[in-house]
């Protein structure tokens, strides 16, 4: 039974979506809070292929799945949709940058397939047009261009739906918010005329193809929705709740988001223009790479009048010449991700978006690869800035508007003949691409080391000394007050009553699972032994309090390396037992498991 099938069967047996108040998961089990706990049949659910056990405890209906829990949990969420609260979502403390990238990645992930397909079609059309194979005035081109550009043009609507799902708001309300921002009647006010709302001037922008205005507006709407939800309007909530949310969030977005972006954009444009005139090299450093971020936040619009004015007055624009490298830098970074990643889906996405980025279609690469992995985005910014320095030093300028990436090369040819600026532009693109590629390849992506598959014919002899995990009293698993461990359902091993706050790796290997609440960690040895260290009983409920991780998921580890610090006294003070089960979760893959007093020997 695959994960989707198992999720379907579990949901059917517990009474379906209507019987679920909330669902979370820990490192071994799904944890449901049900409206009616009499509905499910323990025996039926426990007999499902893939279910290890069923436990009712602490007001939760717990279904023990072992290593499959993450995948089945995702399958459950896909089927029950947005009404279920994911209480594990963003519970642990993260840096603002990590929170930002996690949020944007979570919003874009459902749309990646459609976005990548649109980008690919757009790239192919560009090549066919440049090669003279397909005319831009032909019906075929017009239809295919509409297909390829629709995703990017209507991005506020699509991201409005995705952001609504992420922030637990009705998806149709999210789409309406995005659609309101790009409503055709409002768009002309972005370039001409004055618009007011309740006599308040609206600084209208062109929000088509934008990302953050819709996301911010939906986030605000979700906050308003949560506030309105508590009002005593149960009989009218179906209509009144979205009415209030829309009436407040959309005008607020138009009145606040537009002016903020416009003022920041104007400030940046003035700053960059002044820096360039002071020093073209410094200007290239300041704008060459960060332009990627400016476009992402919609802060680039104020540069357009500067570009147009320079073109009209001088016949060229020097600032655009500094931007040649950033597209190539993004391409170099995503190709490096493709070469380094072991995830087939990411590899395919990286290669396809890398190619489209070379010819100027970078959104799929930016939101599908660079932003989720974080470090490649930093590498692309560095590469773009280094290329900008070269372009500034060689005084590369752009003589007309047009494409970017490789298609930007003809735009830097001086009508009077090829000059040093042209060669500087080519050099800036090469430097940007190579720098971003190398930084990403050697630093930009952390992947798990390739682990040996367990092979019964290959000799394995791993000794796990429990005192090396944490100092304390080693006791049988039967002393753990959780039958999932005490009955050996999760595997063979021992339990430790810890006397020290630091937990260590008992062998060389890799961290294969690190739960967000930090109370449990999964390790795999270099010989393929999978070990679960579960600190305390029901400590998932602490939501990360009193735990500090000293490693990251997918990180290679050495024997004796510190993994987690736990404040045992604080955990006990909150009423939780600190007894720690340490079990081999893939014991069936080995011929011999010898349970000694304070150690476990796994062998073939």
C-alpha positions in Angstrom: 0.0 0.0 0.0 1.5 3.3 -1.1 1.4 6.5 1.0 -1.6 8.0 -0.7 -3.6 4.8 -0.4 -2.7 4.5 3.3 -3.7 8.1 3.9 -7.0 7.4 2.2 -7.7 4.3 4.3 -6.7 6.0 7.6 -9.0 9.0 6.8 -11.9 6.7 5.9 -11.5 4.7 9.1 -11.3 7.7 11.5 -14.5 9.2 10.1 -13.1 11.5 7.4 -12.3 15.1 7.3 -15.5 16.1 9.2 -14.3 14.1 12.3 -10.8 15.8 12.5 -10.2 18.7 14.7 -6.5 18.9 14.0 -3.6 16.6 12.9 0.1 16.8 13.6 2.9 14.3 13.6 6.0 13.4 15.5 8.9 11.3 14.4 7.0 8.0 14.5 3.2 8.6 14.5 0.3 10.7 13.2 -1.4 12.5 16.0 -5.1 13.2 15.4 -7.4 15.2 17.7 -10.9 13.8 16.8 -14.4 15.2 17.5 -15.7 11.7 18.0 -13.1 9.1 19.3 -15.7 6.3 19.2 -15.9 6.3 15.4 -12.5 4.7 14.5 -11.9 1.0 14.9 -8.5 0.4 16.4 -8.4 -3.2 15.1 -9.2 -2.2 11.6 -6.7 0.7 11.5 -4.0 -1.4 13.1 -4.5 -4.1 10.5 -3.8 -1.7 7.6 -0.6 -2.5 5.7 2.0 0.1 6.9 0.4 0.7 10.3 2.5 -0.5 13.2 0.1 0.2 16.0 -2.7 2.5 17.3 -2.5 4.3 20.6 -5.0 6.6 22.3 -3.2 8.8 24.7 -3.4 12.4 26.0 -6.5 13.2 24.1 -4.9 12.2 20.8 -5.6 9.3 18.5 -2.1 8.2 17.5 -1.3 6.0 14.5 2.2 4.7 14.6 3.8 4.5 11.1 7.5 4.6 11.8 9.7 5.9 9.0 6.8 6.6 6.7 5.2 9.1 8.9 6.4 12.3 7.0 5.2 11.0 3.6 1.8 9.7 4.9 1.3 13.0 6.8 1.8 15.0 3.6 -0.6 12.7 1.8 -3.2 13.2 4.6 -2.8 17.0 4.3 -3.3 16.8 0.5 -6.6 15.0 1.0 -8.1 17.0 3.9 -7.0 20.4 2.6 -6.9 23.7 4.2 -9.3 23.1 7.1 -6.8 21.1 9.1 -4.3 23.1 11.1 -0.7 22.0 10.8 0.5 22.6 14.3 4.0 21.6 13.4 4.2 24.4 10.8 6.9 26.9 11.7 6.8 26.1 15.4 10.5 26.2 15.9 12.5 29.4 16.1 14.1 30.3 12.8 16.1 33.3 11.6 14.0 35.9 9.7 15.8 34.9 6.5 14.9 31.2 7.1 11.3 32.1 7.9 11.1 34.2 4.7 12.6 31.6 2.4 10.4 28.8 4.0 7.3 30.9 3.5 8.0 31.8 -0.1 9.1 28.2 -1.0 5.9 26.9 0.7 3.8 29.3 -1.4 5.6 28.6 -4.7 6.0 24.8 -4.4 2.5 23.9 -5.6 2.9 26.1 -8.6 6.4 25.0 -9.6 5.3 22.6 -12.3 3.1 25.0 -14.1 5.7 27.8 -13.7 8.5 25.7 -15.1 6.3 24.6 -18.1 5.4 28.2 -18.8 9.0 29.3 -18.6 10.1 26.4 -21.0 7.5 27.4 -23.6 8.5 31.0 -23.3 12.2 30.1 -23.8 11.4 27.9 -26.8 9.3 30.7 -28.4 12.2 33.2 -27.8 14.7 30.9 -29.6 12.2 30.3 -32.5 11.6 34.0 -32.9 15.3 35.0 -32.8 16.1 32.3 -35.3 13.4 33.6 -37.7 11.5 30.3 -37.6 8.4 31.8 -36.1 7.1 35.3 -36.6 5.9 37.3 -33.6 2.9 38.3 -35.7 1.8 34.8 -36.6 -1.3 33.3 -34.9 0.7 30.3 -33.7 3.2 32.6 -31.9 0.4 34.7 -30.4 -1.5 31.7 -29.0 1.7 30.1 -27.6 2.9 33.4 -26.1 -0.4 33.9 -24.3 0.0 30.3 -22.9 3.5 30.9 -21.8 3.1 34.4 -20.4 -0.3 33.8 -18.7 1.3 32.4 -15.5 3.6 35.3 -15.1 1.1 38.0 -16.0 -1.6 36.7 -13.7 0.9 35.7 -10.9 -0.9 37.8 -8.3 -4.0 35.6 -8.7 -2.2 32.3 -8.8 0.0 33.2 -5.8 -3.1 34.6 -4.1 -4.6 31.1 -4.1 -1.4 29.4 -3.1 -0.7 32.0 -0.3 -4.2 31.6 1.0 -3.7 27.8 1.4 -0.4 28.4 3.1 -1.8 31.0 5.5 -5.0 29.0 6.1 -7.4 31.4 4.3 -10.1 30.4 1.8 -8.3 30.0 -1.6 -11.1 31.9 -3.5 -10.6 34.9 -1.2 -6.9 34.8 -1.9 -7.6 34.7 -5.7 -10.0 37.6 -5.4 -7.4 39.7 -3.6 -4.8 39.0 -6.3 -7.3 39.7 -9.1 -8.3 43.0 -7.5 -4.7 44.2 -7.7 -4.5 43.7 -11.4 -8.1 44.5 -12.4 -8.0 46.2 -15.9 -9.9 49.3 -14.8 -7.2 50.1 -12.2 -4.1 49.4 -14.3 -4.2 52.7 -16.3 -3.9 54.6 -13.0 -0.4 53.2 -12.6 0.9 55.4 -15.4 -1.6 58.2 -15.7 -4.4 59.9 -13.7 -5.0 60.1 -10.0 -7.0 57.5 -8.0 -8.5 58.1 -4.6 -10.3 55.8 -2.2 -12.5 57.5 0.4 -10.8 60.7 -0.6 -7.4 59.2 0.2 -4.9 59.3 -2.7 -3.9 55.8 -4.0 -0.3 55.5 -5.3 -1.3 52.9 -7.9 1.3 50.5 -9.3 1.2 47.9 -12.1 0.9 44.7 -10.1 0.9 42.4 -13.0 3.7 39.8 -12.8 4.4 40.9 -9.2 5.0 38.5 -6.3 5.0 40.2 -2.9 2.1 42.6 -3.0 -0.4 39.7 -3.4 1.4 37.6 -0.8 1.5 40.4 1.7 -2.1 41.3 1.1 -3.2 37.7 1.6 -1.1 37.4 4.8 -2.9 40.5 6.1 -6.2 39.0 5.1 -5.5 35.8 7.0 -4.8 37.9 10.1 -8.1 39.8 9.7 -9.9 36.5 9.0 -8.6 35.0 12.3 -9.8 38.1 14.1 -13.2 38.1 12.5 -13.6 34.3 13.1 -14.0 34.9 16.8 -16.9 37.3 16.4 -20.4 36.0 17.4 -21.6 35.8 13.8 -21.9 32.1 13.3 -25.2 32.2 11.3 -23.8 34.9 9.0 -20.2 34.0 9.0 -20.4 32.3 5.5 -21.0 35.7 3.9 -19.9 38.3 6.4 -16.5 36.9 7.1 -15.1 37.1 3.5 -16.9 40.4 3.1 -15.1 42.0 5.9 -11.8 40.4 5.0 -12.0 41.7 1.4 -13.2 45.2 2.3 -10.3 45.7 4.6 -7.4 43.8 3.0 -7.6 45.0 -0.6 -7.9 48.8 0.1 -5.2 48.4 2.7 -2.9 46.7 0.2 -3.5 49.5 -2.4 -3.1 52.3 0.1 0.0 50.9 2.0 1.9 48.4 -0.1 2.0 50.6 -3.3 3.5 53.7 -1.6 6.0 51.6 0.4 7.3 49.8 -2.7 7.2 53.1 -4.8 9.2 55.1 -2.2 11.8 52.4 -1.6 12.2 51.9 -5.4 12.7 55.6 -6.0 15.2 55.8 -3.1 17.2 52.9 -4.5 17.1 54.2 -8.0 18.5 57.6 -6.9 21.1 55.9 -4.7 22.3 53.6 -7.5 22.4 56.4 -10.1 24.5 58.6 -7.7 26.8 55.7 -6.9 27.4 54.9 -10.6 28.3 58.5 -11.4 30.7 58.5 -8.4 32.3 55.2 -9.5 31.0 52.8 -12.2 32.9 49.9 -10.5 31.2 50.5 -7.2 27.9 50.9 -9.0 28.4 47.5 -10.6 29.1 46.0 -7.2 26.0 47.6 -5.6 23.5 46.8 -8.3 24.9 43.9 -10.4 23.9 41.1 -8.0 21.3 42.8 -5.8 19.2 43.5 -8.9 17.9 40.0 -8.5 16.5 40.8 -5.1 15.2 44.2 -6.3 13.1 42.5 -9.1 11.9 39.9 -6.6 10.5 42.5 -4.3 9.2 44.7 -7.1 11.7 47.5 -6.3 13.0 47.9 -9.8 10.2 50.0 -11.3 11.6 53.4 -10.4 14.7 52.6 -12.5 12.7 52.5 -15.7 12.4 56.3 -16.0 16.2 56.6 -15.5 16.8 54.0 -18.2 14.4 55.8 -20.6 15.8 59.3 -19.9 19.4 58.1 -20.4 18.4 56.4 -23.7 16.6 59.6 -24.9 19.4 62.0 -23.8 22.6 59.9 -24.6 21.4 57.1 -26.9 22.5 54.5 -24.3 22.1 53.6 -20.7 25.1 52.8 -18.5 23.2 51.3 -15.6 21.6 48.5 -17.7 25.1 47.5 -18.8 25.8 46.6 -15.1 23.0 44.1 -15.1 24.2 41.8 -17.8 25.8 39.3 -15.4 23.0 38.6 -13.0 20.9 36.5 -15.4 24.0 34.4 -16.2 24.9 34.1 -12.5 21.4 32.7 -11.8 21.9 30.2 -14.6 25.3 29.2 -13.3 24.0 28.7 -9.8 21.0 26.5 -10.8 23.1 24.3 -13.1 25.5 23.8 -10.1 22.5 22.7 -8.0 21.5 20.3 -10.7 25.0 18.7 -10.7 25.2 18.5 -6.9 21.7 17.5 -5.9 20.8 13.8 -5.5 17.1 14.7 -5.7 15.9 13.7 -9.2 13.0 16.1 -9.2 15.3 19.1 -8.2 17.9 18.0 -10.7 15.4 18.0 -13.6 14.0 21.4 -12.5 17.5 22.9 -12.1 18.6 21.8 -15.6 15.4 23.0 -17.4 15.2 26.3 -15.5 19.0 26.9 -16.0 18.5 26.7 -19.8 15.5 29.1 -19.8 17.4 31.5 -17.5 20.2 31.8 -20.1 17.7 33.4 -22.5 16.0 35.6 -20.0 13.3 33.6 -18.3 14.5 33.4 -14.7 11.4 33.2 -12.5 11.2 29.4 -12.4 14.9 29.2 -11.4 14.6 32.0 -8.8 11.5 30.7 -7.0 11.9 27.0 -7.7 15.6 26.5 -7.0 17.6 29.5 -5.8 15.3 30.7 -3.1 14.4 27.3 -1.5 18.1 26.3 -1.3 19.1 29.9 -0.1 22.9 29.5 -0.5 22.6 29.3 -4.4 20.7 32.6 -4.3 23.6 34.2 -2.3 26.0 32.7 -4.8 24.0 34.2 -7.7 24.0 37.7 -6.1 27.8 37.5 -5.5 28.3 36.4 -9.1 26.1 39.1 -10.4 28.0 41.7 -8.4 31.4 40.5 -9.6 30.2 40.6 -13.2 28.8 44.1 -12.5 32.3 45.2 -11.3 33.8 44.0 -14.6 31.1 45.8 -16.7 31.6 49.0 -14.7 35.3 48.9 -15.1 35.0 48.4 -18.8 32.3 51.0 -19.1 29.8 48.6 -20.7 26.5 50.4 -21.7 23.3 49.2 -23.3 22.1 50.9 -26.5 18.5 49.6 -26.6 15.9 47.7 -24.7 15.3 44.0 -25.3 16.1 40.6 -23.9 18.5 39.6 -21.1 21.0 36.8 -20.6 22.5 35.7 -23.9 19.8 37.7 -25.7 21.2 40.8 -24.1 24.5 40.6 -26.0 23.3 42.3 -29.2 22.1 45.2 -27.1 25.6 46.2 -26.0 27.0 46.6 -29.5 27.9 50.2 -30.2 26.3 51.4 -33.4 29.7 52.9 -34.3 31.3 49.5 -34.0 32.4 47.0 -31.4 34.3 48.6 -28.6 35.8 47.7 -25.2 32.4 48.0 -23.5 31.2 45.1 -25.6 34.0 42.8 -24.6 33.6 44.0 -21.0 29.9 42.9 -21.2 30.8 39.5 -22.4 33.5 39.2 -19.7 31.0 40.2 -17.0 28.6 37.5 -18.1 31.3 34.8 -18.1 32.6 36.0 -14.7 29.1 36.0 -13.2 28.2 32.6 -14.5 31.5 30.9 -13.5 31.6 32.6 -10.0 28.0 31.7 -9.1 28.6 28.1 -10.5 31.7 27.6 -8.4 30.4 29.1 -5.2 27.2 27.0 -5.5 29.0 23.8 -6.4 31.5 23.9 -3.6 29.4 25.7 -0.9 25.9 26.3 -2.0 24.1 23.0 -1.4 24.2 20.6 1.5 23.3 17.1 0.5 23.4 13.9 2.5 26.4 11.7 1.8 25.6 8.7 -0.3 24.9 5.9 2.1 25.5 2.2 1.6 22.4 0.2 1.0 22.0 -2.7 3.4 23.1 -5.8 1.7 22.7 -9.1 3.5 25.8 -10.4 1.6 28.0 -7.6 2.7 29.6 -8.0 6.1 28.2 -5.6 8.7 29.3 -5.4 12.3 28.2 -2.3 14.2 28.3 -2.0 17.9 26.2 0.6 19.5 27.3 1.6 23.0 24.4 3.3 24.7 26.6 5.1 27.2 28.2 6.8 24.1 24.8 8.2 23.2 24.3 9.9 26.6 25.6 9.3 30.0 23.0 7.6 32.2 21.5 4.3 33.3 20.8 1.8 30.5 17.5 0.0 31.0 15.3 -2.4 28.9 12.8 -0.8 26.5 10.0 -2.3 28.6 10.6 0.5 31.2 9.6 3.1 28.7 6.0 4.4 29.5 5.0 4.3 25.8 4.0 0.9 24.4 5.2 1.9 20.9 8.7 1.5 22.3 8.2 -0.8 25.3 6.6 -3.5 23.0 9.4 -3.1 20.5 7.1 -1.8 17.7 9.7 0.7 16.5 12.6 -1.8 16.7 15.1 -3.3 19.0 17.3 -1.4 21.4 17.6 -0.1 24.9 16.4 2.9 26.8 18.6 5.4 28.8 17.7 7.4 31.9 19.9 10.3 31.0 22.1 12.0 33.6 23.7 14.4 31.2 22.2 17.1 28.9 24.2 16.3 25.8 23.4 13.5 23.3 26.2 12.2 21.0 26.5 10.2 17.8 27.4 6.5 18.6 28.9 5.9 15.1 30.1 7.6 11.9 27.2 8.3 9.5 24.7 10.9 8.5 21.7 12.7 10.1 18.7 11.3 8.1 15.9 12.8 10.2 15.8 15.8 12.5 12.3 16.6 13.6 11.4 20.4 13.9 10.6 20.0 17.6 14.1 18.8 18.2 13.1 16.0 20.5 14.1 13.1 18.2 16.8 12.4 15.7 17.3 9.7 13.1 20.8 8.6 12.2 22.2 6.1 9.6 25.6 4.6 10.0 28.1 4.2 7.2 27.1 0.5 7.2 23.4 1.2 6.8 22.2 0.8 10.4 19.3 3.2 11.0 19.0 4.4 14.6 16.3 6.5 16.3 17.1 8.5 19.4 13.8 9.7 21.0 14.5 12.1 24.0 11.7 11.7 26.5 8.1 10.6 26.2 5.5 12.8 24.5 8.2 15.6 24.4 6.9 16.5 20.9 4.3 18.5 22.9 7.1 20.9 24.1 7.3 22.2 20.6 11.1 22.6 20.7 11.3 24.2 24.1 14.4 23.1 26.2 16.1 21.4 23.2 19.0 22.8 21.2 20.2 21.1 18.0 23.9 21.1 17.3 23.7 19.6 13.8 21.6 19.9 10.7 19.5 17.4 8.7 21.6 15.6 6.1 24.8 16.5 7.8 27.6 13.9 8.0 28.6 13.0 11.5 31.5 11.4 13.3 31.3 9.1 16.4 31.3 11.2 19.6 30.0 14.3 17.8 27.4 16.3 19.9 23.9 16.1 18.4 21.4 17.7 20.7 21.4 19.5 24.1 18.3 19.0 26.3 17.6 20.8 29.5 16.5 17.7 31.4 15.5 19.5 34.5 13.3 21.9 32.6 11.7 19.0 30.7 10.9 17.2 34.0 9.6 20.4 35.5 7.0 20.5 32.8 5.9 17.0 33.8 7.6 14.9 31.0 9.6 11.8 31.5 13.2 12.0 30.1 13.8 8.3 29.6 15.2 8.0 26.1 14.5 5.0 23.8 17.4 4.3 21.4 16.3 1.8 18.8 17.4 0.3 15.5 14.5 0.9 13.1 15.7 -1.3 10.3 16.6 -4.4 12.4 14.8 -6.7 9.9 17.5 -5.9 7.3 20.2 -7.7 9.4 20.7 -11.3 10.3 21.8 -10.8 13.9 20.8 -8.3 16.6 22.7 -9.1 19.8 21.3 -7.2 22.8 24.0 -6.9 25.5 23.7 -5.2 28.9 24.8 -1.7 27.7 25.2 -2.2 24.0 23.6 -3.6 20.8 25.6 -5.4 18.1 24.1 -5.4 14.6 25.6 -7.9 12.2 25.3 -9.8 9.0 
